[in-house]
Amino acid sequence: MRKKVVLACVVCGSRNYTTMKNGKDVAERLEINKFCKTCNAHTAHRETK
Ligand SMILES: [Zn+2]
């Protein structure tokens, strides 16, 4: 089973990315370094609901 998650910049809160994750990964929160247009830099992006 797959679940859609939204990734938000932890610095400014912008929701920049969406991704899918597998059922066995749902329990843990994703945190990925990605480019944020608002911050104009690479920042950590965390899963949000
Ligand atoms: Zn940002």
mmCIF file of the protein (N, C-alpha, C, O) and its ligand, coordinates in Angstrom:
data_MODEL
# 
_entry.id   MODEL 
# 
loop_
_entity.id 
_entity.type 
_entity.pdbx_number_of_molecules 
1 polymer     1 
2 non-polymer 1 
# 
_entity_poly.entity_id                      1 
_entity_poly.type                           'polypeptide(L)' 
_entity_poly.nstd_linkage                   no 
_entity_poly.nstd_monomer                   no 
_entity_poly.pdbx_seq_one_letter_code       MRKKVVLACVVCGSRNYTTMKNGKDVAERLEINKFCKTCNAHTAHRETK 
_entity_poly.pdbx_seq_one_letter_code_can   MRKKVVLACVVCGSRNYTTMKNGKDVAERLEINKFCKTCNAHTAHRETK 
_entity_poly.pdbx_strand_id                 A 
# 
loop_
_entity_poly_seq.entity_id 
_entity_poly_seq.num 
_entity_poly_seq.mon_id 
_entity_poly_seq.hetero 
1 1  MET n 
1 2  ARG n 
1 3  LYS n 
1 4  LYS n 
1 5  VAL n 
1 6  VAL n 
1 7  LEU n 
1 8  ALA n 
1 9  CYS n 
1 10 VAL n 
1 11 VAL n 
1 12 CYS n 
1 13 GLY n 
1 14 SER n 
1 15 ARG n 
1 16 ASN n 
1 17 TYR n 
1 18 THR n 
1 19 THR n 
1 20 MET n 
1 21 LYS n 
1 22 ASN n 
1 23 GLY n 
1 24 LYS n 
1 25 ASP n 
1 26 VAL n 
1 27 ALA n 
1 28 GLU n 
1 29 ARG n 
1 30 LEU n 
1 31 GLU n 
1 32 ILE n 
1 33 ASN n 
1 34 LYS n 
1 35 PHE n 
1 36 CYS n 
1 37 LYS n 
1 38 THR n 
1 39 CYS n 
1 40 ASN n 
1 41 ALA n 
1 42 HIS n 
1 43 THR n 
1 44 ALA n 
1 45 HIS n 
1 46 ARG n 
1 47 GLU n 
1 48 THR n 
1 49 LYS n 
# 
loop_
_struct_asym.id 
_struct_asym.entity_id 
A 1 
B 2 
# 
loop_
_chem_comp.id 
_chem_comp.type 
_chem_comp.mon_nstd_flag 
ALA 'L-peptide linking' y 
ARG 'L-peptide linking' y 
ASN 'L-peptide linking' y 
ASP 'L-peptide linking' y 
CYS 'L-peptide linking' y 
GLU 'L-peptide linking' y 
GLY 'peptide linking'   y 
HIS 'L-peptide linking' y 
ILE 'L-peptide linking' y 
LEU 'L-peptide linking' y 
LYS 'L-peptide linking' y 
MET 'L-peptide linking' y 
PHE 'L-peptide linking' y 
SER 'L-peptide linking' y 
THR 'L-peptide linking' y 
TYR 'L-peptide linking' y 
VAL 'L-peptide linking' y 
ZN  non-polymer         . 
# 
_pdbx_entity_nonpoly.entity_id   2 
_pdbx_entity_nonpoly.name        ? 
_pdbx_entity_nonpoly.comp_id     ZN 
# 
_pdbx_nonpoly_scheme.asym_id         B 
_pdbx_nonpoly_scheme.entity_id       2 
_pdbx_nonpoly_scheme.mon_id          ZN 
_pdbx_nonpoly_scheme.ndb_seq_num     1 
_pdbx_nonpoly_scheme.pdb_seq_num     101 
_pdbx_nonpoly_scheme.auth_seq_num    101 
_pdbx_nonpoly_scheme.pdb_mon_id      ZN 
_pdbx_nonpoly_scheme.auth_mon_id     ZN 
_pdbx_nonpoly_scheme.pdb_strand_id   A 
_pdbx_nonpoly_scheme.pdb_ins_code    . 
# 
loop_
_atom_site.group_PDB 
_atom_site.id 
_atom_site.type_symbol 
_atom_site.label_atom_id 
_atom_site.label_alt_id 
_atom_site.label_comp_id 
_atom_site.label_asym_id 
_atom_site.label_entity_id 
_atom_site.label_seq_id 
_atom_site.pdbx_PDB_ins_code 
_atom_site.Cartn_x 
_atom_site.Cartn_y 
_atom_site.Cartn_z 
_atom_site.occupancy 
_atom_site.B_iso_or_equiv 
_atom_site.pdbx_formal_charge 
_atom_site.auth_seq_id 
_atom_site.auth_comp_id 
_atom_site.auth_asym_id 
_atom_site.auth_atom_id 
_atom_site.pdbx_PDB_model_num 
ATOM   1   N  N  . MET A 1 1  ? 0.847  -1.202 0.000  1.00 0.00 ? 1   MET A N  1 
ATOM   2   C  CA . MET A 1 1  ? 0.000  0.000  0.000  1.00 0.00 ? 1   MET A CA 1 
ATOM   3   C  C  . MET A 1 1  ? 0.874  1.241  0.000  1.00 0.00 ? 1   MET A C  1 
ATOM   4   O  O  . MET A 1 1  ? 1.896  1.294  0.684  1.00 0.00 ? 1   MET A O  1 
ATOM   5   N  N  . ARG A 1 2  ? 0.469  2.225  -0.762 1.00 0.00 ? 2   ARG A N  1 
ATOM   6   C  CA . ARG A 1 2  ? 1.266  3.446  -0.861 1.00 0.00 ? 2   ARG A CA 1 
ATOM   7   C  C  . ARG A 1 2  ? 0.471  4.629  -0.348 1.00 0.00 ? 2   ARG A C  1 
ATOM   8   O  O  . ARG A 1 2  ? -0.756 4.670  -0.435 1.00 0.00 ? 2   ARG A O  1 
ATOM   9   N  N  . LYS A 1 3  ? 1.191  5.572  0.177  1.00 0.00 ? 3   LYS A N  1 
ATOM   10  C  CA . LYS A 1 3  ? 0.568  6.745  0.767  1.00 0.00 ? 3   LYS A CA 1 
ATOM   11  C  C  . LYS A 1 3  ? 1.241  7.998  0.227  1.00 0.00 ? 3   LYS A C  1 
ATOM   12  O  O  . LYS A 1 3  ? 2.467  8.066  0.130  1.00 0.00 ? 3   LYS A O  1 
ATOM   13  N  N  . LYS A 1 4  ? 0.441  8.971  -0.119 1.00 0.00 ? 4   LYS A N  1 
ATOM   14  C  CA . LYS A 1 4  ? 0.988  10.238 -0.613 1.00 0.00 ? 4   LYS A CA 1 
ATOM   15  C  C  . LYS A 1 4  ? 1.303  11.138 0.566  1.00 0.00 ? 4   LYS A C  1 
ATOM   16  O  O  . LYS A 1 4  ? 0.485  11.297 1.472  1.00 0.00 ? 4   LYS A O  1 
ATOM   17  N  N  . VAL A 1 5  ? 2.498  11.728 0.552  1.00 0.00 ? 5   VAL A N  1 
ATOM   18  C  CA . VAL A 1 5  ? 2.878  12.636 1.618  1.00 0.00 ? 5   VAL A CA 1 
ATOM   19  C  C  . VAL A 1 5  ? 3.374  13.949 1.012  1.00 0.00 ? 5   VAL A C  1 
ATOM   20  O  O  . VAL A 1 5  ? 3.907  13.971 -0.097 1.00 0.00 ? 5   VAL A O  1 
ATOM   21  N  N  . VAL A 1 6  ? 3.192  15.031 1.748  1.00 0.00 ? 6   VAL A N  1 
ATOM   22  C  CA . VAL A 1 6  ? 3.661  16.344 1.322  1.00 0.00 ? 6   VAL A CA 1 
ATOM   23  C  C  . VAL A 1 6  ? 4.893  16.686 2.146  1.00 0.00 ? 6   VAL A C  1 
ATOM   24  O  O  . VAL A 1 6  ? 4.908  16.516 3.365  1.00 0.00 ? 6   VAL A O  1 
ATOM   25  N  N  . LEU A 1 7  ? 5.929  17.173 1.460  1.00 0.00 ? 7   LEU A N  1 
ATOM   26  C  CA . LEU A 1 7  ? 7.158  17.560 2.148  1.00 0.00 ? 7   LEU A CA 1 
ATOM   27  C  C  . LEU A 1 7  ? 7.208  19.082 2.261  1.00 0.00 ? 7   LEU A C  1 
ATOM   28  O  O  . LEU A 1 7  ? 7.080  19.792 1.264  1.00 0.00 ? 7   LEU A O  1 
ATOM   29  N  N  . ALA A 1 8  ? 7.394  19.568 3.470  1.00 0.00 ? 8   ALA A N  1 
ATOM   30  C  CA . ALA A 1 8  ? 7.444  21.003 3.721  1.00 0.00 ? 8   ALA A CA 1 
ATOM   31  C  C  . ALA A 1 8  ? 8.822  21.392 4.242  1.00 0.00 ? 8   ALA A C  1 
ATOM   32  O  O  . ALA A 1 8  ? 9.420  20.674 5.043  1.00 0.00 ? 8   ALA A O  1 
ATOM   33  N  N  . CYS A 1 9  ? 9.317  22.533 3.782  1.00 0.00 ? 9   CYS A N  1 
ATOM   34  C  CA . CYS A 1 9  ? 10.574 23.085 4.265  1.00 0.00 ? 9   CYS A CA 1 
ATOM   35  C  C  . CYS A 1 9  ? 10.462 23.365 5.768  1.00 0.00 ? 9   CYS A C  1 
ATOM   36  O  O  . CYS A 1 9  ? 9.498  23.980 6.223  1.00 0.00 ? 9   CYS A O  1 
ATOM   37  N  N  . VAL A 1 10 ? 11.452 22.908 6.523  1.00 0.00 ? 10  VAL A N  1 
ATOM   38  C  CA . VAL A 1 10 ? 11.385 23.115 7.978  1.00 0.00 ? 10  VAL A CA 1 
ATOM   39  C  C  . VAL A 1 10 ? 11.754 24.548 8.355  1.00 0.00 ? 10  VAL A C  1 
ATOM   40  O  O  . VAL A 1 10 ? 11.483 24.981 9.475  1.00 0.00 ? 10  VAL A O  1 
ATOM   41  N  N  . VAL A 1 11 ? 12.371 25.288 7.431  1.00 0.00 ? 11  VAL A N  1 
ATOM   42  C  CA . VAL A 1 11 ? 12.792 26.651 7.727  1.00 0.00 ? 11  VAL A CA 1 
ATOM   43  C  C  . VAL A 1 11 ? 11.634 27.635 7.530  1.00 0.00 ? 11  VAL A C  1 
ATOM   44  O  O  . VAL A 1 11 ? 11.334 28.428 8.422  1.00 0.00 ? 11  VAL A O  1 
ATOM   45  N  N  . CYS A 1 12 ? 10.984 27.581 6.360  1.00 0.00 ? 12  CYS A N  1 
ATOM   46  C  CA . CYS A 1 12 ? 9.938  28.556 6.039  1.00 0.00 ? 12  CYS A CA 1 
ATOM   47  C  C  . CYS A 1 12 ? 8.544  27.944 5.977  1.00 0.00 ? 12  CYS A C  1 
ATOM   48  O  O  . CYS A 1 12 ? 7.554  28.675 5.941  1.00 0.00 ? 12  CYS A O  1 
ATOM   49  N  N  . GLY A 1 13 ? 8.449  26.621 5.962  1.00 0.00 ? 13  GLY A N  1 
ATOM   50  C  CA . GLY A 1 13 ? 7.141  25.976 5.958  1.00 0.00 ? 13  GLY A CA 1 
ATOM   51  C  C  . GLY A 1 13 ? 6.518  25.805 4.587  1.00 0.00 ? 13  GLY A C  1 
ATOM   52  O  O  . GLY A 1 13 ? 5.398  25.304 4.488  1.00 0.00 ? 13  GLY A O  1 
ATOM   53  N  N  . SER A 1 14 ? 7.214  26.208 3.516  1.00 0.00 ? 14  SER A N  1 
ATOM   54  C  CA . SER A 1 14 ? 6.670  26.038 2.165  1.00 0.00 ? 14  SER A CA 1 
ATOM   55  C  C  . SER A 1 14 ? 6.530  24.561 1.823  1.00 0.00 ? 14  SER A C  1 
ATOM   56  O  O  . SER A 1 14 ? 7.415  23.757 2.117  1.00 0.00 ? 14  SER A O  1 
ATOM   57  N  N  . ARG A 1 15 ? 5.408  24.215 1.199  1.00 0.00 ? 15  ARG A N  1 
ATOM   58  C  CA . ARG A 1 15 ? 5.186  22.831 0.782  1.00 0.00 ? 15  ARG A CA 1 
ATOM   59  C  C  . ARG A 1 15 ? 5.676  22.675 -0.645 1.00 0.00 ? 15  ARG A C  1 
ATOM   60  O  O  . ARG A 1 15 ? 4.953  22.966 -1.597 1.00 0.00 ? 15  ARG A O  1 
ATOM   61  N  N  . ASN A 1 16 ? 6.899  22.218 -0.782 1.00 0.00 ? 16  ASN A N  1 
ATOM   62  C  CA . ASN A 1 16 ? 7.561  22.234 -2.079 1.00 0.00 ? 16  ASN A CA 1 
ATOM   63  C  C  . ASN A 1 16 ? 7.452  20.924 -2.843 1.00 0.00 ? 16  ASN A C  1 
ATOM   64  O  O  . ASN A 1 16 ? 7.530  20.926 -4.072 1.00 0.00 ? 16  ASN A O  1 
ATOM   65  N  N  . TYR A 1 17 ? 7.278  19.833 -2.163 1.00 0.00 ? 17  TYR A N  1 
ATOM   66  C  CA . TYR A 1 17 ? 7.366  18.533 -2.825 1.00 0.00 ? 17  TYR A CA 1 
ATOM   67  C  C  . TYR A 1 17 ? 6.297  17.584 -2.312 1.00 0.00 ? 17  TYR A C  1 
ATOM   68  O  O  . TYR A 1 17 ? 5.849  17.663 -1.168 1.00 0.00 ? 17  TYR A O  1 
ATOM   69  N  N  . THR A 1 18 ? 5.906  16.678 -3.213 1.00 0.00 ? 18  THR A N  1 
ATOM   70  C  CA . THR A 1 18 ? 5.091  15.550 -2.778 1.00 0.00 ? 18  THR A CA 1 
ATOM   71  C  C  . THR A 1 18 ? 5.828  14.283 -3.152 1.00 0.00 ? 18  THR A C  1 
ATOM   72  O  O  . THR A 1 18 ? 6.606  14.263 -4.106 1.00 0.00 ? 18  THR A O  1 
ATOM   73  N  N  . THR A 1 19 ? 5.583  13.234 -2.404 1.00 0.00 ? 19  THR A N  1 
ATOM   74  C  CA . THR A 1 19 ? 6.226  11.950 -2.688 1.00 0.00 ? 19  THR A CA 1 
ATOM   75  C  C  . THR A 1 19 ? 5.286  10.838 -2.252 1.00 0.00 ? 19  THR A C  1 
ATOM   76  O  O  . THR A 1 19 ? 4.264  11.076 -1.608 1.00 0.00 ? 19  THR A O  1 
ATOM   77  N  N  . MET A 1 20 ? 5.655  9.622  -2.618 1.00 0.00 ? 20  MET A N  1 
ATOM   78  C  CA . MET A 1 20 ? 4.899  8.454  -2.188 1.00 0.00 ? 20  MET A CA 1 
ATOM   79  C  C  . MET A 1 20 ? 5.794  7.637  -1.271 1.00 0.00 ? 20  MET A C  1 
ATOM   80  O  O  . MET A 1 20 ? 7.012  7.598  -1.443 1.00 0.00 ? 20  MET A O  1 
ATOM   81  N  N  . LYS A 1 21 ? 5.178  6.989  -0.301 1.00 0.00 ? 21  LYS A N  1 
ATOM   82  C  CA . LYS A 1 21 ? 5.972  6.050  0.479  1.00 0.00 ? 21  LYS A CA 1 
ATOM   83  C  C  . LYS A 1 21 ? 5.220  4.770  0.732  1.00 0.00 ? 21  LYS A C  1 
ATOM   84  O  O  . LYS A 1 21 ? 3.990  4.732  0.721  1.00 0.00 ? 21  LYS A O  1 
ATOM   85  N  N  . ASN A 1 22 ? 5.980  3.728  0.957  1.00 0.00 ? 22  ASN A N  1 
ATOM   86  C  CA . ASN A 1 22 ? 5.405  2.396  1.132  1.00 0.00 ? 22  ASN A CA 1 
ATOM   87  C  C  . ASN A 1 22 ? 4.806  2.241  2.513  1.00 0.00 ? 22  ASN A C  1 
ATOM   88  O  O  . ASN A 1 22 ? 5.167  2.958  3.446  1.00 0.00 ? 22  ASN A O  1 
ATOM   89  N  N  . GLY A 1 23 ? 3.907  1.319  2.631  1.00 0.00 ? 23  GLY A N  1 
ATOM   90  C  CA . GLY A 1 23 ? 3.202  1.082  3.890  1.00 0.00 ? 23  GLY A CA 1 
ATOM   91  C  C  . GLY A 1 23 ? 4.118  0.849  5.063  1.00 0.00 ? 23  GLY A C  1 
ATOM   92  O  O  . GLY A 1 23 ? 3.849  1.326  6.166  1.00 0.00 ? 23  GLY A O  1 
ATOM   93  N  N  . LYS A 1 24 ? 5.221  0.107  4.841  1.00 0.00 ? 24  LYS A N  1 
ATOM   94  C  CA . LYS A 1 24 ? 6.094  -0.202 5.967  1.00 0.00 ? 24  LYS A CA 1 
ATOM   95  C  C  . LYS A 1 24 ? 6.895  1.008  6.431  1.00 0.00 ? 24  LYS A C  1 
ATOM   96  O  O  . LYS A 1 24 ? 7.486  0.982  7.511  1.00 0.00 ? 24  LYS A O  1 
ATOM   97  N  N  . ASP A 1 25 ? 6.921  2.072  5.623  1.00 0.00 ? 25  ASP A N  1 
ATOM   98  C  CA . ASP A 1 25 ? 7.640  3.287  5.993  1.00 0.00 ? 25  ASP A CA 1 
ATOM   99  C  C  . ASP A 1 25 ? 6.742  4.336  6.652  1.00 0.00 ? 25  ASP A C  1 
ATOM   100 O  O  . ASP A 1 25 ? 7.234  5.354  7.138  1.00 0.00 ? 25  ASP A O  1 
ATOM   101 N  N  . VAL A 1 26 ? 5.451  4.097  6.671  1.00 0.00 ? 26  VAL A N  1 
ATOM   102 C  CA . VAL A 1 26 ? 4.499  5.112  7.121  1.00 0.00 ? 26  VAL A CA 1 
ATOM   103 C  C  . VAL A 1 26 ? 4.736  5.520  8.568  1.00 0.00 ? 26  VAL A C  1 
ATOM   104 O  O  . VAL A 1 26 ? 4.506  6.672  8.938  1.00 0.00 ? 26  VAL A O  1 
ATOM   105 N  N  . ALA A 1 27 ? 5.194  4.579  9.383  1.00 0.00 ? 27  ALA A N  1 
ATOM   106 C  CA . ALA A 1 27 ? 5.358  4.868  10.806 1.00 0.00 ? 27  ALA A CA 1 
ATOM   107 C  C  . ALA A 1 27 ? 6.422  5.935  11.062 1.00 0.00 ? 27  ALA A C  1 
ATOM   108 O  O  . ALA A 1 27 ? 6.301  6.718  12.004 1.00 0.00 ? 27  ALA A O  1 
ATOM   109 N  N  . GLU A 1 28 ? 7.453  5.968  10.236 1.00 0.00 ? 28  GLU A N  1 
ATOM   110 C  CA . GLU A 1 28 ? 8.516  6.937  10.482 1.00 0.00 ? 28  GLU A CA 1 
ATOM   111 C  C  . GLU A 1 28 ? 8.334  8.187  9.630  1.00 0.00 ? 28  GLU A C  1 
ATOM   112 O  O  . GLU A 1 28 ? 7.834  8.120  8.507  1.00 0.00 ? 28  GLU A O  1 
ATOM   113 N  N  . ARG A 1 29 ? 8.742  9.314  10.170 1.00 0.00 ? 29  ARG A N  1 
ATOM   114 C  CA . ARG A 1 29 ? 8.618  10.587 9.452  1.00 0.00 ? 29  ARG A CA 1 
ATOM   115 C  C  . ARG A 1 29 ? 9.823  10.796 8.551  1.00 0.00 ? 29  ARG A C  1 
ATOM   116 O  O  . ARG A 1 29 ? 10.972 10.667 8.974  1.00 0.00 ? 29  ARG A O  1 
ATOM   117 N  N  . LEU A 1 30 ? 9.535  11.117 7.317  1.00 0.00 ? 30  LEU A N  1 
ATOM   118 C  CA . LEU A 1 30 ? 10.602 11.395 6.367  1.00 0.00 ? 30  LEU A CA 1 
ATOM   119 C  C  . LEU A 1 30 ? 11.225 12.755 6.630  1.00 0.00 ? 30  LEU A C  1 
ATOM   120 O  O  . LEU A 1 30 ? 10.542 13.702 7.021  1.00 0.00 ? 30  LEU A O  1 
ATOM   121 N  N  . GLU A 1 31 ? 12.523 12.838 6.413  1.00 0.00 ? 31  GLU A N  1 
ATOM   122 C  CA . GLU A 1 31 ? 13.191 14.136 6.401  1.00 0.00 ? 31  GLU A CA 1 
ATOM   123 C  C  . GLU A 1 31 ? 14.272 14.089 5.329  1.00 0.00 ? 31  GLU A C  1 
ATOM   124 O  O  . GLU A 1 31 ? 15.214 13.302 5.418  1.00 0.00 ? 31  GLU A O  1 
ATOM   125 N  N  . ILE A 1 32 ? 14.130 14.932 4.322  1.00 0.00 ? 32  ILE A N  1 
ATOM   126 C  CA . ILE A 1 32 ? 14.998 14.881 3.145  1.00 0.00 ? 32  ILE A CA 1 
ATOM   127 C  C  . ILE A 1 32 ? 15.534 16.276 2.865  1.00 0.00 ? 32  ILE A C  1 
ATOM   128 O  O  . ILE A 1 32 ? 14.810 17.262 2.996  1.00 0.00 ? 32  ILE A O  1 
ATOM   129 N  N  . ASN A 1 33 ? 16.809 16.359 2.479  1.00 0.00 ? 33  ASN A N  1 
ATOM   130 C  CA . ASN A 1 33 ? 17.370 17.633 2.045  1.00 0.00 ? 33  ASN A CA 1 
ATOM   131 C  C  . ASN A 1 33 ? 16.994 17.903 0.600  1.00 0.00 ? 33  ASN A C  1 
ATOM   132 O  O  . ASN A 1 33 ? 17.306 17.120 -0.297 1.00 0.00 ? 33  ASN A O  1 
ATOM   133 N  N  . LYS A 1 34 ? 16.310 19.039 0.389  1.00 0.00 ? 34  LYS A N  1 
ATOM   134 C  CA . LYS A 1 34 ? 15.893 19.417 -0.962 1.00 0.00 ? 34  LYS A CA 1 
ATOM   135 C  C  . LYS A 1 34 ? 16.020 20.918 -1.121 1.00 0.00 ? 34  LYS A C  1 
ATOM   136 O  O  . LYS A 1 34 ? 16.172 21.661 -0.151 1.00 0.00 ? 34  LYS A O  1 
ATOM   137 N  N  . PHE A 1 35 ? 15.954 21.349 -2.394 1.00 0.00 ? 35  PHE A N  1 
ATOM   138 C  CA . PHE A 1 35 ? 16.077 22.780 -2.662 1.00 0.00 ? 35  PHE A CA 1 
ATOM   139 C  C  . PHE A 1 35 ? 14.741 23.478 -2.416 1.00 0.00 ? 35  PHE A C  1 
ATOM   140 O  O  . PHE A 1 35 ? 13.699 23.053 -2.917 1.00 0.00 ? 35  PHE A O  1 
ATOM   141 N  N  . CYS A 1 36 ? 14.792 24.550 -1.642 1.00 0.00 ? 36  CYS A N  1 
ATOM   142 C  CA . CYS A 1 36 ? 13.603 25.358 -1.376 1.00 0.00 ? 36  CYS A CA 1 
ATOM   143 C  C  . CYS A 1 36 ? 13.714 26.671 -2.139 1.00 0.00 ? 36  CYS A C  1 
ATOM   144 O  O  . CYS A 1 36 ? 14.674 27.421 -1.965 1.00 0.00 ? 36  CYS A O  1 
ATOM   145 N  N  . LYS A 1 37 ? 12.716 26.946 -2.992 1.00 0.00 ? 37  LYS A N  1 
ATOM   146 C  CA . LYS A 1 37 ? 12.731 28.182 -3.786 1.00 0.00 ? 37  LYS A CA 1 
ATOM   147 C  C  . LYS A 1 37 ? 12.570 29.410 -2.895 1.00 0.00 ? 37  LYS A C  1 
ATOM   148 O  O  . LYS A 1 37 ? 13.151 30.462 -3.158 1.00 0.00 ? 37  LYS A O  1 
ATOM   149 N  N  . THR A 1 38 ? 11.781 29.263 -1.848 1.00 0.00 ? 38  THR A N  1 
ATOM   150 C  CA . THR A 1 38 ? 11.523 30.395 -0.952 1.00 0.00 ? 38  THR A CA 1 
ATOM   151 C  C  . THR A 1 38 ? 12.789 30.787 -0.187 1.00 0.00 ? 38  THR A C  1 
ATOM   152 O  O  . THR A 1 38 ? 13.107 31.971 -0.066 1.00 0.00 ? 38  THR A O  1 
ATOM   153 N  N  . CYS A 1 39 ? 13.507 29.789 0.326  1.00 0.00 ? 39  CYS A N  1 
ATOM   154 C  CA . CYS A 1 39 ? 14.755 30.043 1.047  1.00 0.00 ? 39  CYS A CA 1 
ATOM   155 C  C  . CYS A 1 39 ? 15.928 30.252 0.091  1.00 0.00 ? 39  CYS A C  1 
ATOM   156 O  O  . CYS A 1 39 ? 16.964 30.791 0.481  1.00 0.00 ? 39  CYS A O  1 
ATOM   157 N  N  . ASN A 1 40 ? 15.764 29.826 -1.159 1.00 0.00 ? 40  ASN A N  1 
ATOM   158 C  CA . ASN A 1 40 ? 16.829 29.863 -2.160 1.00 0.00 ? 40  ASN A CA 1 
ATOM   159 C  C  . ASN A 1 40 ? 18.058 29.086 -1.680 1.00 0.00 ? 40  ASN A C  1 
ATOM   160 O  O  . ASN A 1 40 ? 19.195 29.517 -1.873 1.00 0.00 ? 40  ASN A O  1 
ATOM   161 N  N  . ALA A 1 41 ? 17.813 27.955 -1.064 1.00 0.00 ? 41  ALA A N  1 
ATOM   162 C  CA . ALA A 1 41 ? 18.895 27.131 -0.528 1.00 0.00 ? 41  ALA A CA 1 
ATOM   163 C  C  . ALA A 1 41 ? 18.383 25.714 -0.300 1.00 0.00 ? 41  ALA A C  1 
ATOM   164 O  O  . ALA A 1 41 ? 17.178 25.460 -0.299 1.00 0.00 ? 41  ALA A O  1 
ATOM   165 N  N  . HIS A 1 42 ? 19.326 24.804 -0.107 1.00 0.00 ? 42  HIS A N  1 
ATOM   166 C  CA . HIS A 1 42 ? 18.939 23.451 0.288  1.00 0.00 ? 42  HIS A CA 1 
ATOM   167 C  C  . HIS A 1 42 ? 18.612 23.435 1.779  1.00 0.00 ? 42  HIS A C  1 
ATOM   168 O  O  . HIS A 1 42 ? 19.398 23.895 2.608  1.00 0.00 ? 42  HIS A O  1 
ATOM   169 N  N  . THR A 1 43 ? 17.462 22.908 2.096  1.00 0.00 ? 43  THR A N  1 
ATOM   170 C  CA . THR A 1 43 ? 17.027 22.830 3.492  1.00 0.00 ? 43  THR A CA 1 
ATOM   171 C  C  . THR A 1 43 ? 16.422 21.454 3.734  1.00 0.00 ? 43  THR A C  1 
ATOM   172 O  O  . THR A 1 43 ? 16.135 20.718 2.789  1.00 0.00 ? 43  THR A O  1 
ATOM   173 N  N  . ALA A 1 44 ? 16.234 21.115 4.985  1.00 0.00 ? 44  ALA A N  1 
ATOM   174 C  CA . ALA A 1 44 ? 15.541 19.871 5.319  1.00 0.00 ? 44  ALA A CA 1 
ATOM   175 C  C  . ALA A 1 44 ? 14.052 20.034 5.022  1.00 0.00 ? 44  ALA A C  1 
ATOM   176 O  O  . ALA A 1 44 ? 13.463 21.074 5.314  1.00 0.00 ? 44  ALA A O  1 
ATOM   177 N  N  . HIS A 1 45 ? 13.460 19.014 4.447  1.00 0.00 ? 45  HIS A N  1 
ATOM   178 C  CA . HIS A 1 45 ? 12.020 18.993 4.188  1.00 0.00 ? 45  HIS A CA 1 
ATOM   179 C  C  . HIS A 1 45 ? 11.421 17.821 4.939  1.00 0.00 ? 45  HIS A C  1 
ATOM   180 O  O  . HIS A 1 45 ? 11.912 16.695 4.864  1.00 0.00 ? 45  HIS A O  1 
ATOM   181 N  N  . ARG A 1 46 ? 10.364 18.101 5.655  1.00 0.00 ? 46  ARG A N  1 
ATOM   182 C  CA . ARG A 1 46 ? 9.770  17.082 6.511  1.00 0.00 ? 46  ARG A CA 1 
ATOM   183 C  C  . ARG A 1 46 ? 8.347  16.808 6.055  1.00 0.00 ? 46  ARG A C  1 
ATOM   184 O  O  . ARG A 1 46 ? 7.642  17.690 5.565  1.00 0.00 ? 46  ARG A O  1 
ATOM   185 N  N  . GLU A 1 47 ? 7.960  15.583 6.229  1.00 0.00 ? 47  GLU A N  1 
ATOM   186 C  CA . GLU A 1 47 ? 6.611  15.163 5.865  1.00 0.00 ? 47  GLU A CA 1 
ATOM   187 C  C  . GLU A 1 47 ? 5.568  15.919 6.690  1.00 0.00 ? 47  GLU A C  1 
ATOM   188 O  O  . GLU A 1 47 ? 5.742  16.129 7.891  1.00 0.00 ? 47  GLU A O  1 
ATOM   189 N  N  . THR A 1 48 ? 4.500  16.317 6.037  1.00 0.00 ? 48  THR A N  1 
ATOM   190 C  CA . THR A 1 48 ? 3.414  17.001 6.732  1.00 0.00 ? 48  THR A CA 1 
ATOM   191 C  C  . THR A 1 48 ? 2.092  16.383 6.305  1.00 0.00 ? 48  THR A C  1 
ATOM   192 O  O  . THR A 1 48 ? 2.035  15.690 5.289  1.00 0.00 ? 48  THR A O  1 
ATOM   193 N  N  . LYS A 1 49 ? 1.046  16.618 7.052  1.00 0.00 ? 49  LYS A N  1 
ATOM   194 C  CA . LYS A 1 49 ? -0.264 16.051 6.704  1.00 0.00 ? 49  LYS A CA 1 
ATOM   195 C  C  . LYS A 1 49 ? -1.138 17.087 6.005  1.00 0.00 ? 49  LYS A C  1 
ATOM   196 O  O  . LYS A 1 49 ? -2.275 16.789 5.639  1.00 0.00 ? 49  LYS A O  1 
HETATM 197 ZN ZN . ZN  B 2 .  ? 12.150 27.164 2.790  1.00 0.00 2 101 ZN  A ZN 1 
# 
